[in-house]
Amino acid sequence: MQQIQEAYNALASEYAANNPKSKAAYEAATKSLPGGNTRTVLFYEPFPLYTERAEDCHLWDVDGHKYVDLLGEYTAGLYGHSNVVIVEAIQAALKRGLSFGSHHTDEARLAQLIRDRFSSIELVRFTNSGTEASLMALAAAKIYTNRPKIMVFEGGYHGGGFLFKSGPHPVNVPHEYLMAQYNDTDSVDELISTDGKDIAAIIVEPMIGSAGCIPGAPDFLTHLRAKATEIGAVLIFDEVMTSRLYSGGGIQSELGITPDVTTLGKYIGGGMSFGAFGGKAEIMSIYDPRTTSITRKGASVPHAGTFNNNVLTMAAGSAGLEKVFSPGVARALHARGDELQSKLKAVAKGTIMRVTGCGSIMAIHFTATPSERIHSIRDLDGHNTFLLDTLHLYMLSQGFYLARRGFIALSLEVTATELDRFVEAIHGFLRHYDSLVSE
């Protein structure tokens, strides 16, 4: 551990010396923001970089350094930083007016495009984030079933109010949670045997995202579908991150599993603030503002949000799905991600570096557990976060921007040349710190 600390300290000192303007900007921010921060995931020691501008797949910080952006705004930056189609759509929307306070045709346009991508979604409603989408989807499930409990999974993340990395978090929305183990059908069945009649929803990420990009096994996800049907619970797939995978219809479309409700977010807003939840008309109709509907009698449930249908998100999102991110483009990006993962695994042979993920979304870990045996957050017990911190600073010094926790999400703008340079930089790290990473 001392050797790793010494390696990190050397890189941190070099980083501080090379980024005086970012350091000054951070210190100024601490006067108005707690810890100089208003988005926890962006903070890292010794201080975070401050970006001045961005174009295509590149970032420039306030000290003038250029980086290849491999973070991809945690999957939201699918289109890169300056896609012409997206920019033109936003500019055209700006010319029509910033905020209408009324219905407009782009909201129905984006809704139809989403329905076309996800056969499980019959009706959809918009929010401003994936967190809000989870809030409203779970509310719908509890109202629809008239049941109190929610099944979640250790390591799951469904937004800022739904953190389950090592048990429920104090900031969580106060539902009655039942926590099962990811990719473990026995743990699911055990909870259902005691609480099945009280479970309103089973909410799951088809690939755990923030806790390490751990894919759900097809038989595990299929089992959840069967059990939810058996007990009359609402199955919610959180595809906020994974909706971009395969042909752009998410993991559910590739596996042929139909959830009752799906939550969405990130890239679908075209780089603007976005969230959505949608699914069976019978469930979604509880939000129908008409006094009665075909599927429901009585008053509807309110769902407010000043910017739910904001003109910039609706325009950018529609342009992206309609004109840029076709199923063919999605498949090509997915294949590029699979290829990158294969190359990273090849250069990591003989070391404790592991790569997990699916297509263009992946994560690097330093652990003795082989990649193919990482099925839940528990399989990452003992993984070396100090080495991840060291890797992060090293990659910044080489001109590559990724998450401190080793998370990577490719944009459409990243080319094979840049990815090959990244693989070589990773190889350089592993060679340079051979004594720290060898198996």
N, C-alpha and C positions, 0 to 999 in steps of 0.2 A: 504493500500500500504506500510506503514511503517513496518508492521509486515513481509511482504514478503521480503522487502529490508533487514531487519535484518536477516531473515532466509538465504537469499542468501549470505549476507556478511559473516556469520558464516561458510557456506560451502566453500566459496571462500578462506577464510583464511586457512581452513583445507587443501583444495586442493593445495594451494601454498606451504604450509609447507611439504606436502607429495610428491611434485614433483619438487625438486630443479634442477634436471638435465634437465627436460623439460623446466623449466624457463630459465636456462642458454643457452640451445640450441636456444630457441626463441629469447632471447636478442642478441645472436650472429647473427642470421638470419636477424635481423633488420638493420644490417650494410650493407647488400647487396641487400635486398629485401624491397620494400615499405611496412612498417608495418610487416616485416618478413614473407610476404605472397605472393604467386603467384597463389592462387586459393581461391577466396573470401569465399566460403561456408565453408571452413575448419577452419576459424578463429573464436575464441570465447574468451571472457574474463574469467579469468584474463590473460590467455595465453593458447595456445593450447597444448595438449599432443604431444609428439614426439614418434612415434612408432619405435622400434628397429627391431622387427621381427614379423612374423605372420605364423600361421599354422592352417589348418582346419578352425574352426570358431573362433579362438582365436588370440588376439593381445597381445604383450608384449611391454610396453613402456620403455624408456631409464632408468627409475627409478626402473624397475623390476616388475611392477604391471602387472597382467594378467587380460584380459577382454574378455568377450563373445562379439563377433562382431555382433551387430544387425543392424548396418548401411548398411552393404553389399555393400560398395562403391556406395551408391545411386542407387542400383539395378544392377550395373555392376559386382559386386562380387558374382554372382549367384553360381559359382562353389567352393566358399570358397578360401582359400589361398594356398592350396597345393594339389589340386586334381591330382592324379597320372597320369591319362590319359592326362590331359592338360600339365602337366610338361613334360611328355615323348614326347609329340608332339612338344613342344617348343625346347627341347633338340635335337630332331632329326632334326628339321629345322635349328638349330644353326650349326649343323655338316655339313649341306649342303651349308652354306654360309649365311652371315648376310643380304646382299642386292644384288639383281640381276640386277635391272635396265632393266628388261625385263618381258615378260609374263611368267607365270608358271602355272602348272596344278591345284594347290591348290585354285587359285582364281575362276576358273570355278567350282571347287568342292564345295566351300562354296556358290557360287551363286546358284547352283542347289539345295543345301540343303535348302536355304532360299525360293526358289520357291516352294519346296515341302511343306513347312510349311504355306506359305501364298498364297492362290489361287488367290488373287488379284494382285500378282506380276508376270508379264509376263517377264519383263526384269528388271535388277537391276544393279546399279553402286555403288562402294564403295568410302567412304571418310574416314577421320581420326577421326571424331566426329559427334555427333548428330547436333551440330551447323552447320557444313559444309553441312550435309544432308539437313537441312532446307534451307540453302542458295541456293543449287542447285535445290531442288524441287520447290521452289518458282520461281526461274529463269525459269525453264522449263514451269511452269504454265503460266507465263507472256508471254513467247515467243510463246507457243502453242496457247494461246487464243488471243494474240495481245491486251491485256487489261492491265490497269495500277494498279488496286486496289486489296488489300488483306484484306479479312475479318478474324479478330482474335477475341479472347475472353478475357474479363477481368479476370486476374488471370492466364492466359496462359503463358507458358514458352516453347520456342522452341530452346533453346541454348543461348549462351552468347550474341548474337546480337538480341535477340527476347524476351524481357522482358515486360510483360504487367500486372504486379500485381496491380498497381494503375494507369494505363494509360501508354502510350508509354514512354520508358526510353531514356535518351540522348545517350546511347551507341548503340541504335538499328540501324539496317540496315535501311536506309532511303527509305522504300517503302511507298506508300500511303495506310495507314491503316484505316479500318473501324472496330470499336470495338463494338461487341455485348456482351450481358450478357450470361454467361454460363448457360445451362439448361433452357434457356428462348427463346422459339420459336418466341414469339411476337417481341422481339428485333431484331431477325434475319430477320423476314419478313419486319420490318420497314426499315431496311437498304437496303434490296433488292428492296423494292418498289421505293426507290429514286436513288439507285446506281447499280442496278442489271446488267445493260448492260456493266458496267465498271469493274465488279468483275472478276478477273482472277482466284482467288483461295479462298477457305474457308479452313483454316488450324485449326485443333482442336486436342486436346488431348482427347481420349476417357475416360481418367480419368486425371483430372488436377493433376499434380505431385507436383512441388515445392511449390505451393500455398496451399497445404493441403490435397492431396490425396482425391479429391472429384470426385466420379464417375459420368460419363455422363448418364443421363436417356436414356434407349433404344429408347423411342419415340422421344427424342431430337436428338439423333444421326441419327435415321431414317429420321427425318425431314430434317436434313442437306443434307443427300443423295438425297432426293427428290428435294430440292430447288436447289442444285448444278446442277443437271440434267436439271431442268427447265430453268435455266438461262445460261446454257452452261459454267459454271465455273468448275474448277478442284477441287475435294474434296480430301484434304490431311489429312490423319490420322497420327498424330505424335504418334507412338507407341514405341518411343525410350525406355521408361520405361516399358510400358505395354505389350510388345511383349512376355514376359515370362509368362503371366497369362494364366489361364485355362489349355489348353492342349499344350501350347507353341506356339499357333498361334495368340496370342493377343486377344484383346476384339472384334476386327472385326470378327474373325472366330467364336467366341462364339455367337455373335449376328446375324451373317449372313449378315452383312452390307459390301458392297464392295466399298472401296474408289478407286479413280482413281490413287492415289499415296500414298505410305506409307513411312514414315521415320523411320529408325531403328538405334540402337546404343547399348551402354552399354554391357550387358553380351554376346551378339552374337560374340564379338571378343575374347571370352575365357579369358578375363582379360587383353587383349592388347588394345591399342587405336583402336577405331572402330566407323564407322558410315556407313550408307547406305541409299539409296533411290531407290524405284522401284515401278513399277505399269504397267499401260497399255503400250503395245508395241508402240502404235501410239504416245504416249507422250514421252516415253523414247527414241524413235528412233531419236529425235532431237540431241542426243549425240552420235549417230552412227558415228564413224570417217571415214567410207567409204563415198566417194563423193555422192553416191546415195544409196537409200535403197528401199525396197518394198513399204514402207509407206510414203516416203518423197523424194523429189527431191531437189537438191541444196546442198550447203555446210552445214556441220554439225556445231553444237555449241561446242566449246572446253570445256573440263572439266579436269583441271590439278590437280596434287597432287602427290608429290614425293613418299609418303608412302601409297597411296590409296590401293595398292595391296602388301603391305609389307609382307615378308615371314612369320614372326612370327604370325601376326594376322590371316593370311589366314590358317596357320596350326593349331593354337589353336582353332580358331572358328570352323573349319571343324570337328576337333576331338570332340569338345564339343557337337555339334548338332548331330553328327553321332553316337557317342559312349556313351554319358553320359545323355544328357537332352532329353530323349524320351518323347513322349506325355504322357505316363503313369507316368513317373517321374514328369513331369510338373503338372499333375493333383494332385499327392500326395502332392507336395509342396504347391499348391494352397489351398488344403483342410487344410493343417497344418496352413497356414496363417489365413484362416477363423476361425479355432478353437481358435487360439490365440486371434483374435479380440473378439470373443464371451466371452472368459475368462476375458479379460481386461475390457470389458463392464460390466461384472457381478461384479467385485470387485469395479468398479467405481460408482455403484449405490448409490445415495444419495449425490454425489459430482458433481462438475462442470467439471470433466474430461470427455472428449468425445473422441471417436475413430472413424476415417473414413478410408476408403480404399477399396481395392479389393484383396482378396487372400493374397499373401505373401508381399504385399506393403501396408503400412498403416501409419497413423499419429495420434499423440495424440494432443489434444487441451484442453485448459481450457476456457470454455465459457458457458453462460447460455443457448445457443441454443442446443436443443436435437440433437443427432447425425443424426437421421433420417430426420431432417429438414435442414441439411447443404447441400445445393444444389449449392451454388456458394460462391465465396470469400466474398461477401457481408454478407452472413450469419455468417461469422466469425468476423464481426465488433465487437470490444470491447473484443476480446479474450485476455487473460492475458499472454503476452509473458514473463513477469517477473517470473511467475510460471513455465513456460517452462524452463527458465534459471536455476531455482532452481532445478527442476526435473533432468535436465541434469547433474548437478554437483552431486546430490544425487546418481543417477544411476552409475556414474563413481566411486563413493565411494563404491558402492556395487559390482563393477566388471562388469558392462554392458556398452558397447560402442554404443551409438546411436547419431543421429544428434541433435544439440542444438535446432532445431526447432521442435523436436518430431518425426522426420521421421524415419521409420523402414523399412528395406528390408531384408527378410530372405534369407540366403544361403542354399544350399542343405546340408551343414555340421551341421547346428544347429539341435540339437536333442530335443525331447519332454521333457527330463529331464531339459535341459538348459532353455527351454521356461517356464516350470513350476516354476523354480527358479526366472525367470524374473517377472512372474505374482505375485509371492509372494513379490518380491522387490517393485513392484509398489504398492501392497497392503500396504506394510510397509510405503512407502512414504505417502500414503493417510491417514493412521492412525496417523503417526507422525505429519503431518501438517493438521490435521482435521479442525482446526479453520480457515485455509486459503482456503480450498477447498470445504467446505460443501455448499450445495445448499441453 
